[in-house]
Amino acid sequence: MKKAAEAYSLRAFWEILRPFNCLMASAAAMIGLALAGGMQPKATLLIFVIVFLVTGAGNAINDYYDRDIDSINRPGRPIPSGRISPPAAFRYSLALFLAGCLLAGLVNPICFALAAFNSILLFLYARSLKAMPLSGNVTVSFLTGSTFLFGGAAVGMQGLQANLIPFLLSFLVSMSREIAKDIEDMAGDMVGGARTMPILAGERPARLLTAGFALAAVALSFLPPLGRGYLAVVAGADILFLLSVKMILQGDATGAQKALKKGMAVALMAFLAGGL
């Protein structure tokens, strides 16, 4: 019985990381590394582990600050279900942040600085930024795009420069999707007293801004000089981005954010094709 309880608890510590999200972030960093031309075994392994740890730490600290809300909306999560105590989750997240930053220091000073900055940003987002109009959207979008920058940073400043357009493209798509999700959640957010951009500015301006970010991403997608393979695949992403524009202007925020999510997955494959 004791071993079963310990295994149950260990699964909770794994679950709170949201491993699939961590893997996706690590994959984006790998693509950034490939675009920078630095796919050596040691650097590849370090970048993968660092991004996994810091992303997992961000998810854990987010669950810590959301524990009261999750006790109502998601009672099965590790903290509200009682499988992890709030103090243990807090200490766990800090340990993961520290481990990720220390490992980043083994790569180079740029990676250390970026890992430390993102760790602080993830902490502040969970604690307060997510409740601030647009600030939470911008933070999430920056963090999503910065995984490309972090992968490129393993090679140095030239690696960062090689990933500027992937970073910007990811940022624009993420901003579009974040605002679309806020539109989708307007009814519940108004009941809960949230101060999101669609609630403060109105749904129509929010829909136009969502469409604007998606269209900017389409325009930007043609700029990287990554060859025909990249262009062939990114065309599929652009079709999904344009579909999201049509959907959001027709008032279908749910469909728009799903199309944006699929489009970003295809764009990842396009950058991978360009990097290889």
Buried (B, 14 or more C-beta within 10 A) or exposed (E): EEEEEEEEEEEBBEBBBBBEBBBBBBBBBBBBBBBBEBBEEEBBEBBBBBBBBBBBBBBBBBBBBBBEEBEEEBEEBBBBBEBBEBEBBBEBBBEBBBBBBEBBBEBBEBBBBBBBEBBEBBBBBBEEBBBBBBBBBBBBBBBBBBBBBBBBBBBBEEBBEBBBBBBBBBBBBBBBBBBBBBBBBBEEBEEEEBEBBBBEBEBEEBBBBBBBBBBBBBEBBEEBEBEEBBBEBBEBBBBBBBBBBBBBBEEBBBBBBBBBBBBBEBBBBBBBBBBE
